[in-house]
């Protein structure tokens, strides 16, 4: 630790100490082989239950379909539009 009050006080490490600390951390890191399946499964299981997910998804689908029907019928899109009547009256 540096003891120079002009360069950051009594508790700030020197640049050499920081560089050594970072170098040791980088050199000490070793990648693991393959995925950590236990950790992955624990994180995947931590979400909401399937029934909550299915209920929310179903409600969202119903809202989307009702909104699409209302917008489609209001704008006259597709088969929701008023159909022309062909007449042969002279």
C-alpha positions as CSV (number, residue, x, y, z in Angstrom):
1,X,0.0,0.0,0.0
2,X,1.2,3.5,-0.8
3,X,1.9,5.8,2.1
4,X,2.0,9.1,0.1
5,X,-0.7,11.6,1.1
6,X,-0.2,13.6,-2.1
7,X,-1.0,10.7,-4.4
8,X,-4.3,9.6,-2.9
9,X,-3.9,9.3,0.9
10,X,-2.9,6.5,3.2
11,X,-5.4,3.9,2.0
12,X,-5.0,4.0,-1.8
13,X,-2.8,1.2,-3.3
14,X,0.0,2.1,-5.7
15,X,-0.3,1.5,-9.4
16,X,2.1,-1.4,-9.2
17,X,0.0,-3.1,-6.5
18,X,-3.1,-2.7,-8.6
19,X,-1.4,-4.0,-11.7
20,X,-0.1,-7.0,-9.7
21,X,-3.5,-7.7,-8.2
22,X,-5.2,-7.6,-11.7
23,X,-2.4,-9.8,-13.2
24,X,-2.7,-12.4,-10.5
25,X,-6.5,-12.5,-10.9
26,X,-6.3,-12.9,-14.7
27,X,-3.5,-15.5,-14.5
28,X,-5.4,-17.5,-11.8
29,X,-8.6,-17.8,-13.8
30,X,-9.1,-21.2,-15.4
31,X,-12.2,-21.9,-17.6
32,X,-14.4,-24.8,-16.5
33,X,-15.0,-27.6,-18.9
34,X,-18.6,-27.7,-20.3
35,X,-21.7,-26.2,-18.9
36,X,-22.6,-26.2,-15.2
37,X,-25.9,-28.2,-15.6
38,X,-26.8,-28.1,-11.9
39,X,-26.6,-24.3,-11.8
40,X,-28.4,-24.0,-15.1
41,X,-31.3,-26.2,-14.0
42,X,-31.5,-24.3,-10.7
43,X,-31.8,-21.0,-12.5
44,X,-34.4,-22.4,-14.9
45,X,-36.5,-23.9,-12.1
46,X,-36.5,-20.6,-10.2
47,X,-39.0,-19.0,-12.6
48,X,-42.8,-18.9,-12.3
49,X,-44.8,-22.2,-12.2
50,X,-46.0,-23.5,-15.6
51,X,-49.6,-22.9,-14.6
52,X,-49.0,-19.2,-14.0
53,X,-47.1,-18.9,-17.2
54,X,-49.9,-20.7,-19.2
55,X,-52.6,-18.6,-17.6
56,X,-50.9,-15.3,-18.3
57,X,-50.1,-16.4,-21.9
58,X,-53.7,-17.5,-22.5
59,X,-55.1,-14.2,-21.1
60,X,-52.7,-12.2,-23.3
61,X,-53.8,-14.2,-26.4
62,X,-57.5,-13.6,-25.6
63,X,-56.8,-9.8,-25.3
64,X,-54.9,-9.8,-28.6
65,X,-57.6,-11.6,-30.4
66,X,-60.4,-9.4,-29.1
67,X,-58.5,-6.3,-29.9
68,X,-57.7,-7.5,-33.4
69,X,-61.4,-8.3,-34.0
70,X,-62.5,-4.9,-32.8
71,X,-59.9,-3.0,-34.8
72,X,-60.5,-5.2,-37.9
73,X,-64.3,-4.7,-37.8
74,X,-64.0,-1.0,-37.1
75,X,-61.6,-0.5,-40.0
76,X,-63.4,-2.9,-42.3
77,X,-60.5,-5.2,-42.9
78,X,-60.9,-8.6,-44.6
79,X,-64.0,-10.6,-44.0
80,X,-65.1,-8.3,-41.2
81,X,-65.7,-5.6,-43.8
82,X,-69.3,-5.0,-45.1
83,X,-69.7,-7.1,-48.2
84,X,-70.9,-5.4,-51.4
85,X,-74.3,-6.5,-52.7
86,X,-74.4,-7.1,-56.4
87,X,-77.8,-6.3,-57.8
88,X,-79.2,-6.4,-61.4
89,X,-81.9,-3.8,-60.9
90,X,-82.3,-1.5,-63.9
